[in-house]
Structure formats: structure tokens, C-alpha cells
């Protein structure tokens, strides 16, 4: 089988399940994983023969995606801000919106050195590792309640040679008494009632504990982290959140009531209210 034939085979299997655009993106990712071929390479080398073992591997990947499994878990990695991160079902797949959160922090503090940073609910470690690589001599600490997630994050930091201290901690009960220049969190924020409108590929495979919060208290993580961070920021520091646009008004009111004097709500690249930047 040639590269072109394999490409068409993957597209024919994936398109009915995920649509033409997504199928094309997935096909390209599979060929990159198999042969390190870019989209241009798949055209230039389209008549090259693909080993039977590679065809079998691609068929297995395709079948798993058609069955509903996210491609990132199938391949075992995800792209984030120029990095290739290992991902397993123990961690969320990093999203482009979260990259914008990292950019907001580096835009604000990129000229500073020796910043102390805490990432609460680190998951794959994507935020903490990106900040450790982007900020000069930053002291980055990342926490999570899941030991399985921390194992993934540590492996990612080691692979990417990022200096991050990882620690087991419950985001609802932050334990340390350190002070930080930057505190950042992308906590669980999807209300359970929203699940019915979500893609099954997300809720059936990604860790529910990192996604969902009770309908009765969708701000529980923001309340706990906000209260703790208010007394654990250094002068000139800030708290950065990724947020649920559905609860933006309630969130801002709650944070203001806690004592945050400046709460700025920022839109993401899609125009949705997605981030909160808080200063005491």
C-alpha cells in the first residue's frame, strides 16, 4: 500500500464518524506519528510503500477513533504550545483556550525574573511546564489531587526538561503557606447539567473529576482557590483562572465579595468569556 492509498483509507473510515475536516486533521496526525510526514511530505512521497505493520497500526488507531476514543489518547500524546505532551485518560487533553491563559501570564510577567508560580490542578502539567519554559528562572510548583495525573505531569516535565516541583494537594483545601507572584488554575467548571450537550468523546473518556462540578455549587473550586490565593500572593501578584462563561457574573460577584478589588474578565479567541484575572 502506498502513502496516498493509506491516506485515502484513513479518510474513508474516519469521515463518516467525525466529518471531513476533523478526519483530515486526524489523518495528518496519524501519518506524522507513523512516518513523521508533514502534509507536504504525504504529497511528495505519496507513491512510497507503507509497511504492512504500519497499515495495521493505522487501522487499529482508526477503529478506536470511530468507536469514540479521542485521538490524543489513542496516540498517547497531544500538542500544546509547540510541545508534545504525553496524555492518558488520567488527564484532560490540553485545549487551545488554555494556551491563551499561558500567553496572558507570559505577556504580563515575561519581563520578570525569578517569579514564583503555582499551578493548581495541573493535570498533564501543560500550564506549569509551558510557564517554566517561557519564564526566566521561574520557580514553578504544580499540584493535583490525582497521583496518576502527577505521574503523567512529572514524565512530561522530565521529557521536556522543565524545572517544576509537583505535589499532591486537594484544590479545595490548599495546604501550603508559601507566597507566590502568580497563582493559576484551570479547575473543574462544567456543571453536570451541561453533560447532555457535550461531545461523548469528552465525557466518556476524559476524567470526570477534572471536568464536572455539582449543579448546586458550580463555583466550589473558584471559591476555595480564591479565598486561599487572596492571602498567598506577593505584592504585585495576580490570580489567573480559566472559567465557565455560563457563570461569569456569579463568579465575578463571588470573587469581589471575597475581597478581590480588581477582577477582569477576558474573552477567548472565540469571543467567549473564558478567563478571570484577579488582583487584591
Buried (B, 14 or more C-beta within 10 A) or exposed (E): BEBBBBBBBBBEBBBEBBEEEBBBBBBBBBBBBBBEBEEEBBEEEBEEEBEEEBBEBBBEBBEBBEEEBBBBBBBEBBBBBEBBBBBBBBBBBBBEBBBBBBBBBBEEBEEBEEBBBBBBBBBBBBBBBBBBBBBEEBBBBBBBBBEEBBBBBBBBBEEBEBEBEBEEBEBEEBEEEEBBBBBBBBBBBBBBEBBEEBEEBBBEBBBEEBBBBEEEEBBBBBBBBBBBBBEBBBEEBBBBBBBBBBBBEEBBEBBEEBEBEEBEBBEBEEEBBBBBBBEB
